[in-house]
Amino acid sequence: MNLADEIAINQIQQELISQQDATNWFLSFPTETQQDILQRLSYMALQAGARETDVSLAIAKSKFRPTYTPCVLLSKGRLKEQMAKLLKLPDSEFIKAFFLLISLLAIADARRYSKYCQDGCSHWWHRDLSDRNVLDEIRHEFEQTILV
């Protein structure tokens, strides 16, 4: 994944991109790339501190039925193991897994932000990702780290 994709994921989880545009963005990728995105989302959610107790909140936030396969999987506990199983689902389930993981990331990241970052932090994804100038700064900073 590249920086543009990471920015898009964070804009989606912050609800700066509509669900329809997020769907179009995700489905524009080939299946292998969709699977990579799901893997990255799983990692991001775990890094943000996602908990098993967040799963029911993520299901509600995603407005999915709890009986959908990705919802059932994540509801079984042992979050990291269940996330690995999401990646093995048929690609017809990927869009549901995508939005469920987006919701899980949003919940975990909001908690992390309110606990650790409210008074400022160095996480680029906690900046105003709706501001083009901020996005340009992030891209420039990223390019500088690559060049160093």
N, C-alpha and C positions, 0 to 999 in steps of 0.2 A: 504494500500500500504506500501511496505517496502522501505528501502533505495535503494536497487538495482533497484527497479522500478523507483524511483525518479531520480536516476542517469541516467537510460536509457532514460527517458522522456527528461531530459536536454541534453543528448547527441544527441537525435533525433532533438530537436529544434535548436541545434547548428550545425546540419548537419554533425555530427561526425559518424553517423550511416546512412547507405544508406536507401533509401525509401523502397527498397525490404526487407531489414533486419528489418526495422521498421514495415512494414506490417506483416511480419512473427511473430515478437515479439508480436504485438497487437493481432493478430488472434490466437496465441497460448493459449490465456486465454479463460475461459468460458464466456458466455454472461454477467453474473452478474459482473464478474471482469472487463470486458470491460466497462461496465456501470460505475463502480467505477473509472476506469481510466479517463473516460470522465468527470466525476464529479470533480475529482482532477485537471484535466487540466483546466476546467472552473474556478475553484478557483484560480489556479496559474496564469492564464491569467488576472483575475480581480485584484489579488494582485500585479501583475506587472504593472498595470495601463492601461489595454486594454481600448480602447475608441471605441465608435460607428464608428468613422471615420476610425478606423483601419480595419474594416471588409472588405471593398473593397480591401484594400491592401493585407489582408490575403487570400481573394479569388484569387487574381492575383498570389500571392506567391504559393498557393497550386495548381495552374493551373487547378482549377475546373471550370466548367461552372457555371455562376451565377444563373442558373435555378435549380441547384441541391438543394434538400430540405434543407440540413443544411445551405447552402449559403443564400437561400431565408429567412429562419428563422432569422439568425443573421443580415440580412440586414434590418429587420423591425424596428430596434431601440430598446431601452430599453434592452440593452445587457444582463444584469443579468437575466431578465425574459425570454429572448429568449434562453439563455444557458440552463435554466431549461427545456425548451421545447425540446431541443436537446436530453436530457436524456430519453424522452418519445417516441422518434422515434423508428420505428421497428429496430431490430438488424441488418438488412440488410443495414441500413444507418450508422451504427456505424463507419465503416472504413473511410467514407467521413468526418463524424463529427470529428474523431480523427485527421486527417490531417489538417482540417480547424482550429481546436483549437490549434494544434501544430504551425501552421503558425501565428495565432493570438498571441500566447504566445511569439513566436520568435520576432515579431514586437514590442510588448509592452516591453519585457525584453531588447531588444537592445536599445530602447529609455531610459529606466530606467538606464541601464548601462552607456550610454553616458552622461546622465545628472547627475547622482549621484555617480557612481562607477568607473569611468575611472581612477581616481587617487588612487584606492584601496577601498576595502570594505570587509565586513565579510561574504558575501554570498558565501557559498561553491560552488554553481552552476556557479559562475563567475570565478572559477579557471579553469585550463587547464584539462578538463575532458578527454582529449586524452592521458594523461600521467598516466601510471599505478601507479607510485609512489604517485602522487597526489590523485588518487582514493583510494589507501591504506591508506593515511593520513586521508582522509575524513571518511572512514570506521572506522578507529581507533578513531577519534574524536567523531564520533557518538556513538560508543560502550562505550566510556568514559562517555558521558553524560547520557547514560542509567544506568551505574553502580553507578553514583553519587546520 
